[in-house]
Every structure is written in C-alpha cells, then in structure tokens.
C-alpha cells in the first residue's frame, strides 16, 4: 500500500517538480537531478507523513529549495544556462546572447536571495501563483508574502539594473 501511494504521488507531482526546477535552473539535466532528489527525500521521510500533509505546498517548497541549493553549489552559476535555448524578441544573434546572459544573471541573483525571498519570487513570478495561494502554502500572511516579494524584487532590480534599461 505504501509503495502504491508513493507512486501515485510521484505520478501526480512529477510535472510540477520538473517544470518548477527547469524554470529556476533553465537546464533540463539539472532539473532532472532536482526531480530525483525531491522524490528521494520524500521517500526517505514517507513514514513521517500523515493524511494531513499539504502535498502541493510541500512539493513546491522542497523543489524550490533544492533547485536553489543546486544553483548555489554549481562551480559557476553561469554554466546553468549555457546549453539552453532562450527566446529573444527577434532572431538576431546579439539579442539571443543578451537573453542568455540575462537568464544566467537572474539564476545567479535568485541563488543569492534569502531562502524565503527566493521561494516567494519563484512562486510568484515564475510559477504565476497569487499572494493568497503562496501565503497558504508557506503558512503566513499575504502581507508577509508581499514584503518578501517586494524585497526580492528590489534586490533583483539592483543586481539586474544594467539589463532593465
């Protein structure tokens, strides 16, 4: 029974884990590593979970935490995006290079943010979740989420100022 429940959880949440990790890391191989780590950690702690676990919130939290940790521990943060294609406003090579550079810089900046700010930024801006939903997932108030998001955006704007002309 335990294995069936775990398999059902993996089947249900695999797309969320993969998509979230890919959005953060912009590298499918690194995202796959995060995917495996997330479900391995859940399996190791499976006996501690009860029927009250908010899986949606837990999956997002652990995925974001592991993806950011992986980004921090890469030898060079910029290598996370080197082999990934990035959309640009047009097909000029110069624009593509600028888009790649921006994605590299953003991944590095997110990795430098405090944990809660990084989580809120990813959930809000990359996953498109509303403050109410994030507050519910992170078990805090909407105002707290807005403060974390404001601080994260302020720090990212400062770091990415040259790219935001």
C-alpha positions in Angstrom: 0.0 0.0 0.0 2.8 2.4 0.9 4.5 1.9 -2.5 1.2 2.5 -4.4 0.6 5.7 -2.5 4.1 6.9 -3.2 3.9 6.0 -6.8 0.6 7.9 -7.1 2.2 10.9 -5.5 5.1 10.8 -7.9 2.8 10.5 -10.9 0.7 13.4 -9.8 3.5 15.8 -8.9 6.3 14.9 -11.3 5.3 17.6 -13.9 5.2 20.3 -11.2 8.6 19.3 -9.9 10.2 19.1 -13.3 8.6 22.4 -14.6 9.5 24.3 -11.4 13.1 23.1 -11.4 13.5 23.8 -15.1 12.2 27.4 -14.7 14.6 28.0 -11.9 17.7 26.3 -13.4 17.0 26.7 -17.1 18.8 23.4 -17.6 16.8 20.1 -18.1 19.6 17.9 -16.8 20.0 19.9 -13.6 16.2 19.9 -13.3 16.1 16.1 -13.6 18.7 15.9 -10.7 16.4 18.1 -8.6 13.4 15.9 -9.5 15.2 12.8 -8.3 16.4 14.4 -5.1 12.9 15.7 -4.3 11.2 12.3 -4.5 14.1 10.6 -2.9 13.8 12.9 0.1 10.1 12.3 0.3 10.6 8.5 0.1 13.1 8.7 3.0 10.6 10.6 5.1 7.5 8.8 3.9 6.9 7.1 7.3 6.6 10.6 8.9 3.8 11.9 6.7 0.2 11.7 7.7 -3.0 12.2 5.9 -2.9 16.0 6.7 0.1 16.8 4.5 -0.5 19.6 2.1 1.4 18.0 -0.8 1.1 20.9 -3.2 2.8 23.3 -0.8 5.4 20.8 0.4 6.3 19.8 -3.2 6.8 23.4 -4.2 8.8 24.3 -1.1 11.2 21.3 -1.4 11.6 21.7 -5.2 12.5 25.4 -4.9 14.8 24.8 -2.0 16.7 22.0 -3.8 16.9 23.9 -7.1 18.3 27.0 -5.4 20.7 24.9 -3.4 21.9 23.3 -6.6 22.3 26.7 -8.3 24.4 27.9 -5.4 26.6 24.8 -5.5 27.4 24.8 -9.2 31.0 25.7 -9.8 30.0 28.6 -11.9 26.4 29.8 -11.7 26.5 31.0 -15.3 27.1 27.4 -16.5 23.5 26.6 -15.6 22.1 28.1 -18.8 24.8 27.8 -21.4 23.3 25.0 -23.4 19.7 26.1 -23.1 17.9 28.0 -25.9 16.3 31.2 -24.9 13.6 33.1 -26.6 14.5 36.6 -27.8 12.5 39.4 -29.2 13.9 38.6 -32.6 16.4 36.1 -34.1 19.4 38.3 -34.2 22.4 36.6 -32.6 23.1 39.7 -30.5 19.6 39.5 -28.9 20.0 35.8 -28.2 23.2 36.4 -26.4 21.7 39.2 -24.3 18.8 36.9 -23.4 21.2 34.1 -22.4 23.3 36.5 -20.4 20.2 37.8 -18.6 18.9 34.3 -17.7 22.4 33.4 -16.3 22.5 36.6 -14.3 18.9 36.0 -13.0 19.7 32.5 -11.9 22.7 33.7 -10.0 20.8 36.5 -8.4 17.9 34.2 -7.3 20.5 31.9 -5.7 21.9 34.8 -3.7 18.5 35.8 -2.3 17.5 34.8 1.3 15.6 31.5 1.2 12.1 32.9 1.8 12.5 35.7 -0.7 13.7 33.3 -3.3 10.8 31.0 -2.7 8.3 33.8 -2.9 9.8 35.2 -6.1 9.9 31.8 -7.8 6.3 31.0 -6.8 5.0 34.4 -7.8 6.9 35.4 -10.9 8.0 32.1 -12.3 5.1 29.9 -11.3 2.5 32.6 -11.6 0.8 32.0 -8.2 -1.1 34.7 -6.4 0.0 36.1 -3.0 -3.0 34.4 -1.3 -2.0 30.9 -2.6 1.6 31.4 -1.7 0.6 32.6 1.8 -1.4 29.5 2.3 1.4 27.3 1.0 4.0 29.0 3.2 1.7 29.2 6.2 2.0 33.0 6.6 0.0 36.2 5.8 -0.5 37.8 2.4 1.3 40.9 3.8 4.4 38.8 4.7 4.4 37.4 1.2 4.2 40.9 -0.3 7.0 42.1 1.9 9.2 39.1 0.8 8.3 39.7 -2.9 9.0 43.4 -2.6 12.4 42.9 -1.0 13.3 40.2 -3.6 12.3 42.4 -6.5 14.2 45.3 -5.0 17.4 43.3 -4.7 16.9 41.7 -8.2 16.3 45.1 -9.7 19.5 46.4 -8.1 21.5 43.5 -9.4 20.0 43.4 -12.8 19.8 47.2 -13.3 22.1 47.2 -16.3 19.7 44.7 -18.0 16.5 46.6 -17.2 17.0 49.7 -19.4 
